[in-house]
Amino acid sequence: MSRNTAKKPHQPASVTVKGRNMRFRTIGFLLVAALAIWFIAANTGSVTIRLWVPTVTLPLWCVLTVTLLVGVLLGLVIARRRAARD
């Protein structure tokens, strides 16, 4: 009796949603994106931001959107550098 010891490639964790396989990572991303959009849409007041010298008054949703985009871009840059290093 011999056992097959060949390793199978690792498959990402997934769940079937309406007949389609979706990775947990994708579901988590969509959930966080929906919460971020809801949070941005719920905060519509104006805020005053002091940049080194000038003072700017902007809607809070605009500031939150820019902050989110900068965070996403930094995350992509770090992920790309980490992937290139490995």
N, CA, C and O of each residue as an XYZ file, in Angstrom:
344
protein
N       0.837     -1.161      0.000
C       0.000      0.000      0.000
C       0.888      1.232      0.000
O       1.696      1.408      0.912
N       0.758      2.067     -0.981
C       1.559      3.284     -1.055
C       0.659      4.501     -0.911
O      -0.491      4.515     -1.352
N       1.218      5.509     -0.285
C       0.475      6.748     -0.109
C       0.984      7.791     -1.088
O       2.177      7.857     -1.387
N       0.097      8.571     -1.559
C       0.480      9.668     -2.450
C       0.902     10.836     -1.563
O       0.067     11.456     -0.904
N       2.191     11.130     -1.549
C       2.702     12.195     -0.687
C       2.943     13.501     -1.439
O       3.502     14.447     -0.885
N       2.523     13.550     -2.690
C       2.697     14.794     -3.452
C       1.818     15.877     -2.846
O       0.631     15.670     -2.592
N       2.418     17.022     -2.622
C       1.665     18.122     -2.016
C       0.831     18.832     -3.073
O       1.280     19.086     -4.190
N      -0.395     19.143     -2.680
C      -1.272     19.907     -3.561
C      -1.007     21.388     -3.338
O      -0.677     21.794     -2.223
N      -1.146     22.194     -4.373
C      -0.945     23.639     -4.179
C      -1.995     24.184     -3.220
O      -3.135     23.722     -3.190
N      -1.592     25.159     -2.453
C      -2.492     25.782     -1.475
C      -3.588     26.553     -2.184
O      -3.319     27.368     -3.066
N      -4.807     26.292     -1.796
C      -5.949     27.004     -2.347
C      -6.418     28.040     -1.341
O      -6.515     27.727     -0.154
N      -6.713     29.266     -1.770
C      -7.195     30.274     -0.832
C      -8.568     29.883     -0.291
O      -9.359     29.241     -0.983
N      -8.841     30.276      0.949
C     -10.134     29.995      1.561
C     -11.223     30.719      0.790
O     -11.100     31.905      0.485
N     -12.293     29.993      0.478
C     -13.367     30.602     -0.291
C     -14.710     30.063      0.189
O     -14.786     29.068      0.910
N     -15.745     30.742     -0.228
C     -17.112     30.352      0.082
C     -17.927     30.539     -1.188
O     -17.604     31.396     -2.010
N     -18.978     29.748     -1.357
C     -19.814     29.867     -2.541
C     -20.974     30.812     -2.254
O     -21.742     30.597     -1.317
N     -21.095     31.855     -3.063
C     -22.163     32.839     -2.932
C     -22.918     32.880     -4.244
O     -22.367     33.268     -5.274
N     -24.185     32.477     -4.206
C     -25.034     32.442     -5.402
C     -24.353     31.704     -6.552
O     -24.379     32.164     -7.693
N     -23.752     30.570     -6.250
C     -23.141     29.737     -7.274
C     -21.743     30.161     -7.701
O     -21.155     29.526     -8.577
N     -21.195     31.220     -7.105
C     -19.844     31.668     -7.468
C     -18.931     31.509     -6.270
O     -19.325     31.798     -5.140
N     -17.713     31.050     -6.510
C     -16.727     30.974     -5.439
C     -16.151     32.352     -5.188
O     -15.669     33.014     -6.107
N     -16.206     32.780     -3.930
C     -15.636     34.073     -3.551
C     -14.649     33.845     -2.427
O     -14.937     33.124     -1.472
N     -13.485     34.462     -2.543
C     -12.482     34.346     -1.493
C     -12.907     35.189     -0.299
O     -13.535     36.236     -0.457
N     -12.555     34.720      0.906
C     -12.867     35.469      2.115
C     -12.208     36.844      2.076
O     -12.756     37.817      2.594
N     -11.042     36.917      1.466
C     -10.332     38.176      1.352
C     -11.139     39.191      0.533
O     -11.190     40.373      0.873
N     -11.764     38.717     -0.543
C     -12.592     39.584     -1.384
C     -13.820     40.059     -0.624
O     -14.191     41.230     -0.701
N     -14.452     39.145      0.114
C     -15.629     39.511      0.892
C     -15.248     40.537      1.960
O     -15.979     41.504      2.173
N     -14.118     40.336      2.629
C     -13.653     41.291      3.633
C     -13.361     42.649      3.028
O     -13.705     43.677      3.611
N     -12.732     42.664      1.865
C     -12.439     43.922      1.182
C     -13.727     44.666      0.839
O     -13.828     45.872      1.063
N     -14.704     43.952      0.298
C     -15.974     44.586     -0.063
C     -16.699     45.125      1.168
O     -17.315     46.190      1.106
N     -16.632     44.406      2.275
C     -17.262     44.863      3.503
C     -16.596     46.139      4.032
O     -17.279     47.090      4.412
N     -15.271     46.150      4.051
C     -14.543     47.342      4.523
C     -14.775     48.522      3.581
O     -14.929     49.654      4.039
N     -14.802     48.273      2.275
C     -15.057     49.350      1.310
C     -16.455     49.932      1.501
O     -16.630     51.149      1.446
N     -17.452     49.076      1.725
C     -18.818     49.560      1.938
C     -18.906     50.387      3.219
O     -19.570     51.423      3.244
N     -18.238     49.935      4.281
C     -18.238     50.700      5.529
C     -17.535     52.042      5.364
O     -17.982     53.049      5.913
N     -16.443     52.061      4.614
C     -15.717     53.317      4.386
C     -16.576     54.297      3.593
O     -16.625     55.483      3.920
N     -17.245     53.817      2.569
C     -18.105     54.689      1.761
C     -19.262     55.215      2.606
O     -19.616     56.390      2.508
N     -19.858     54.350      3.439
C     -20.946     54.785      4.308
C     -20.449     55.855      5.285
O     -21.121     56.866      5.489
N     -19.281     55.638      5.888
C     -18.717     56.583      6.845
C     -18.441     57.929      6.187
O     -18.724     58.978      6.766
N     -17.892     57.897      4.984
C     -17.608     59.138      4.256
C     -18.901     59.865      3.918
O     -18.979     61.086      4.058
N     -19.926     59.122      3.471
C     -21.194     59.747      3.098
C     -21.932     60.323      4.309
O     -22.690     61.284      4.176
N     -21.713     59.739      5.481
C     -22.417     60.199      6.684
C     -21.792     61.460      7.280
O     -22.439     62.146      8.071
N     -20.559     61.774      6.920
C     -19.859     62.936      7.472
C     -19.750     64.014      6.404
O     -18.837     64.003      5.578
N     -20.700     64.947      6.434
C     -20.758     65.949      5.371
C     -20.474     67.372      5.848
O     -20.495     68.305      5.045
N     -20.214     67.549      7.125
C     -19.949     68.896      7.636
C     -18.641     69.469      7.121
O     -17.835     68.754      6.525
N     -18.432     70.743      7.346
C     -17.192     71.403      6.932
C     -16.175     71.369      8.071
O     -16.537     71.447      9.245
N     -14.914     71.254      7.711
C     -13.833     71.273      8.690
C     -12.750     72.224      8.213
O     -12.585     72.453      7.015
N     -12.019     72.771      9.164
C     -10.888     73.630      8.851
C      -9.617     72.839      9.101
O      -9.411     72.293     10.185
N      -8.773     72.786      8.089
C      -7.528     72.038      8.174
C      -6.378     73.010      8.002
O      -6.376     73.838      7.092
N      -5.412     72.898      8.880
C      -4.244     73.756      8.763
C      -3.115     72.955      8.139
O      -2.570     72.037      8.753
N      -2.778     73.312      6.925
C      -1.603     72.771      6.258
C      -0.471     73.711      6.663
O      -0.764     74.854      7.016
N       0.740     73.330      6.638
C       1.839     74.065      7.245
C       1.601     75.567      7.373
O       1.716     76.116      8.469
N       1.279     76.220      6.301
C       1.059     77.664      6.373
C      -0.405     78.015      6.109
O      -1.011     78.725      6.912
N      -0.988     77.540      5.012
C      -2.371     77.952      4.750
C      -3.383     77.180      5.606
O      -3.119     76.068      6.064
N      -4.537     77.798      5.803
C      -5.665     77.155      6.466
C      -6.758     76.973      5.425
O      -7.124     77.923      4.733
N      -7.283     75.750      5.311
C      -8.249     75.416      4.267
C      -9.524     74.914      4.926
O      -9.472     74.134      5.877
N     -10.664     75.359      4.424
C     -11.958     74.847      4.881
C     -12.552     73.995      3.768
O     -12.772     74.467      2.653
N     -12.804     72.740      4.088
C     -13.313     71.781      3.109
C     -14.423     70.949      3.733
O     -14.515     70.862      4.958
N     -15.270     70.334      2.904
C     -16.225     69.369      3.444
C     -15.465     68.151      3.993
O     -14.459     67.728      3.423
N     -15.956     67.602      5.094
C     -15.281     66.470      5.720
C     -15.238     65.256      4.809
O     -14.275     64.490      4.851
N     -16.271     65.064      3.979
C     -16.271     63.899      3.093
C     -15.110     63.971      2.109
O     -14.546     62.942      1.737
N     -14.758     65.164      1.691
C     -13.635     65.339      0.762
C     -12.317     64.969      1.443
O     -11.477     64.288      0.854
N     -12.143     65.421      2.679
C     -10.925     65.114      3.431
C     -10.815     63.614      3.669
O      -9.735     63.041      3.521
N     -11.921     62.974      4.038
C     -11.912     61.529      4.280
C     -11.625     60.746      3.007
O     -10.916     59.741      3.041
N     -12.170     61.202      1.885
C     -11.917     60.520      0.606
C     -10.449     60.609      0.221
O      -9.858     59.615     -0.201
N      -9.856     61.784      0.361
C      -8.432     61.947      0.051
C      -7.584     61.080      0.981
O      -6.619     60.455      0.541
N      -7.941     61.043      2.258
C      -7.207     60.221      3.215
C      -7.304     58.741      2.846
O      -6.307     58.020      2.901
N      -8.503     58.288      2.471
C      -8.686     56.898      2.056
C      -7.850     56.573      0.826
O      -7.189     55.535      0.785
N      -7.872     57.445     -0.172
C      -7.104     57.204     -1.403
C      -5.602     57.171     -1.144
O      -4.892     56.341     -1.712
N      -5.115     58.064     -0.294
C      -3.687     58.064      0.047
C      -3.326     56.761      0.771
O      -2.274     56.176      0.512
N      -4.197     56.311      1.675
C      -3.950     55.053      2.372
C      -3.920     53.863      1.431
O      -3.071     52.983      1.569
N      -4.844     53.826      0.472
C      -4.868     52.735     -0.507
C      -3.604     52.763     -1.358
O      -2.996     51.719     -1.596
N      -3.202     53.943     -1.818
C      -1.988     54.048     -2.636
C      -0.746     53.617     -1.861
O       0.105     52.910     -2.400
N      -0.637     54.032     -0.610
C       0.506     53.600      0.201
C       0.500     52.094      0.411
O       1.553     51.456      0.375
N      -0.679     51.522      0.631
C      -0.787     50.075      0.781
C      -0.361     49.341     -0.473
O       0.315     48.315     -0.392
N      -0.747     49.853     -1.636
C      -0.344     49.225     -2.899
C       1.165     49.319     -3.116
O       1.788     48.361     -3.573
N       1.752     50.469     -2.789
C       3.204     50.635     -2.947
C       3.946     49.665     -2.031
O       4.908     49.023     -2.452
N       3.504     49.558     -0.787
C       4.166     48.650      0.156
C       4.002     47.201     -0.284
O       4.949     46.419     -0.204
N       2.806     46.836     -0.749
C       2.574     45.461     -1.208
C       3.433     45.142     -2.430
O       3.964     44.037     -2.544
N       3.569     46.094     -3.335
C       4.380     45.859     -4.536
C       5.857     45.708     -4.174
O       6.548     44.844     -4.714
N       6.339     46.556     -3.253
C       7.737     46.447     -2.830
C       7.986     45.129     -2.123
O       9.024     44.500     -2.326
N       7.040     44.705     -1.294
C       7.190     43.445     -0.573
C       7.175     42.259     -1.540
O       7.937     41.306     -1.371
N       6.303     42.321     -2.556
C       6.251     41.235     -3.546
C       7.534     41.197     -4.376
O       8.016     40.117     -4.719
N       8.083     42.352     -4.695
C       9.325     42.388     -5.482
C      10.510     41.863     -4.665
O      11.450     41.293     -5.219
N      10.459     42.056     -3.369
C      11.539     41.612     -2.509
C      11.540     40.095     -2.347
O      12.601     39.484     -2.217
N      10.344     39.480     -2.354
C      10.238     38.025     -2.164
C      10.544     37.291     -3.391
O      10.501     36.061     -3.402
